[in-house]
């Protein structure tokens, strides 16, 4: 069972990154063994936007819409999945933290002009970065990007920074410093 800690603002998203000294980045999808979202209300297309081999194993991130007009970002790991959905593009924007058998994932999206990457700071002071993946044109948000940061199961993320190409902070989200 996966638990998701949702922030007190509109919509959340799911996961992108791999291992860099234990938990790093890998922009873009990796091959998957036929794993994909399995909701009965999905409206095609279902587009893989990220994937990697994180500290908790392989994961894949997908964007899709539902029959009732929600846009969703879903992260799937071996044995679990979780999604964040919202009206219009709200399901792709914002930030979320999820835990499950595949580790801890911080995911979300942004339309912040100039956004290039994200940095997640952990309670122990270490930080993990990930590139933004573009939202496919078919979803009508050419200025939006999504991210997934895969962390070890014992990680406690406390802050997310959206960064420009030079590493300057454009936007910050703080998470409660408690284990999920």
N, C-alpha and C positions, 0 to 999 in steps of 0.2 A: 504494500500500500504506500503510495506516495503522498506526502503532505506538502502543501504549498503555502508559504507565508506571503500573503498579499499585502502590498503597500496601500496606504490610505488614499490613493489617487487612482484615476481611471485606468483600467485594463492593465494586464500584464502579459508577459510573453515567455518563451522558453529558450533553450540552450545552444551554445557554440564554443568550442575550444578543445585543446588537448594537453599534452604534457610538455612543459618546459621546466626542467628541474623539478619534476614531480607534478606540475600542473601548469601547462602553457597554452599555446594557441595553434590552431590549424584552421586558417580561413578556407571555407569551401567544403563541399560534400566529400564523403568517402563512399566507397562501394558498400551496399547493404545487401543482406541476404533475403530480400523480399519483404523486409519489415516496412510497414507504412501505417499511417493512422487507420483505425478500424471503427469509425463512427457511422451509424446508419444514416445520419443527416448530412453527410458531406456532399458538396456540389463540386464536381471536377472543374478545374484541375487541382491536383494535390502536388505541390512543388517542393522538392527537397532543397533547402537553402543552406544547410550546414551539416557537418558530421565530423566525427573524429574518434580517436582512442584516448579517452580521458583516464584519470587515475582509477575510476570505477569501471572501466571497460568501454566498449564502443557505444556511441550514441548517434542519433540522427535527428535533425530538426526539419520540420515541415511547415508550410503555410498553406492554408485552404480556407474556403468559405463554407458556411452551413446554409441549409434551406431557409432559415429564418433571417439571413442577412448578416450573420456574425462573421468576422474575420478571426482566424485562429492561428496561433503559433503553437506547435506541439513538439515536444521532445520525447523521443522514444529511446529506451535503453533495453538491453537484454532483460526481459522479464517485467518491465514496467513502462508506463508512459504517463505524461501529464500535459495538459493543454491550458492555454489562456485564451479566452475568446471575448470579443466585445463588438459593439456596433461599429459599422464603417471600418476604420483602421485602428480603432481603440484596442482591439485584441492584439495588435502588433506593436503597440507603443507602450511605454512605461517599463517597469522592471519587476522581476519576481525572483524568489529564491525557492528552489524545490529540492526535496531530499527523497531518496529511494535507494533500491538495491544498486543502482548505477552511480551512486555518489551524490554529491551536492552540485546543483547547477544554478547559475545566475543567468537569467536570460531576459530579453526585452528588445526594445527598438527605440529609435529616435528619428525625428525629422529636424533636429538641430542643424542649422546651416553650418557647413564646414566640418561636421562630425566625421571622424576617420577611424577611431578605435575606442575601446573601453579599457578601464583598469579597475579591478576589484581588489580592495584592501581587506585583508583578513584580520581577525582579532589579535593574532600574534605579531602584526606589523608587516608581514610579507604582502606582496602584491602580485597579481596575475593579470596579464593583458590578453586582449583578443581583438581581432580586426572586425569591422562591421561588414556584413554581407548585404548586398543590395536586395531590396524587395523586388521580385520579378515584375516586369512592366504590366503583365496581365492583371495585377492587383491595383493598378492605377495610383501608385505612390512612388514616382521616380526619385523623389527626394528622401525617401525613408531607407533606413538600414536596420538590420537586426543583428543580435549577437547572442552567443551562448558561451559561457565560461564554465568549463568542467573542473570541479575541485574534488579533493579527496573527501571521503565520507566524514572525517572528523573536522573539516574546515568550518569556520564560522565567519562568513562574509559580514563586514560592517559598513562598507562604503563602496559605491559605484561611481566612477567618474567617466563622463563622456569626454573624449579628447579630440582636439583638432590634429592636423598632420604634424605639427611641431611639438605636440604633447601638452599644450595648454588646456586647462580644464574649461569646458564649455557649460557643463551641467553636472550636478552632483545629487546623488540619492543616498541617504543614510539608512541602514538597516539596523534593527535592534541587535545588540551584541549578545544575544542569547541563542543557545542551541535550539534547533527546530525539533 
